Amino acid sequence: MHLNLPDPMPIEVDHDQVAGWLAGEAVPRVVDVRETSELVTGILPGAHHVPLVQLPQKASQLFEKDAPVVIYCQKGIRSAEAVDWLREHGWGRCTSLRGGFEAWLQAELPVEPGTEGGNLNASDRIRYARHLTIPQVGVEGQERLLAGSVLLVGGGGLGCPAGLYLAAAGVGKITIADDDVVEASNLQRQVLYRTSEIGESKAVAAARTLKALNPGIEIEALPERVVESNVDDFVSAHDVILDGADNFNTRFLINDACVKQGVPTVHGSVYRFEGQVTVFDPAHSGPCLRCLHPVTPAEGSCASCAEAGVLGVIPGIVGTIQAAETIKLLLGIGTVLRGRLLLIDAMDASFREIEIPVRADCPHCK
Ligand SMILES: [Zn+2]
């Protein structure tokens, strides 16, 4: 019985060793002691799931005291504790899988679907592991993010942090539209760019960095200005538009195309120590940019970053909130800033919000 398994068993074993045993004739019992919510990343073939807290009570029903048993958890720490406890209580041939399930996945060894299954491959299960264990995201939500598409209008102070987090989160397609080149004065806040990239197209440099961060998603560089002739095509190809434009003309063009096509816009703006974020989503009864600004401000009437200045971290805060709202829209979870303008003031470290009603006389939302 179990002649080809070592006796005594070591306290800890490597994944290759366990894989060899599972492929052989004398197979040890394999017990997964993770929480149920962690099983969405998959389980070892033939593993029996017993959450760690239930192990002391269930161990005697599950295996004989002299049976060889491989215990694993996510990283190998909880399973090592379990093995210590089991050995103290007479189960002398228990062993812990070193590095846990993550090491197993990293080695691309076979896994079976956990409680919720899903189509994610092994490398996605590792990359997005911290999403998969969130009940509101899980495998289904991650698959939704991977199927989602976002247009970043502007690869500037807002588009940079938003782009980094959206790419890291696994949004399946990200397009960066920006006709500017990287300038030295951008580097104080536009965290996608390096000093060595001064003079390069922002869209191209941004796409390269985002692709390096997450090679599994599609990144498209559009080194073009958003204008009347292309805005409809740009908008229609995406699920959510993240507006980080540096001028009102572009913002209104985007707004009008989004309203027409029923695509939500996640709007952000910054000024010195202050920032604003909201979601324009008239397709779901929300207001639009023209409800907030019924009259188009004249070109040059609003101080730009160049004139007014901005604390570099402010677009970081605003852009990451925009990224969070974008992810919620793609997942269809939570309460987004629809009809709510979030006002951030870093000088007194305050967040407050005001309601943006749908204007009865808005030419778009009437
Ligand atoms: Zn409106």
Boltz pocket constraint, residues with backbone or C-beta under 6 A from the ligand:
constraints:
  - pocket:
      binder: B
      contacts: [[A, 286], [A, 287], [A, 288], [A, 289], [A, 290], [A, 291], [A, 292], [A, 358], [A, 359], [A, 362], [A, 363], [A, 364], [A, 365]]
      max_distance: 6.0
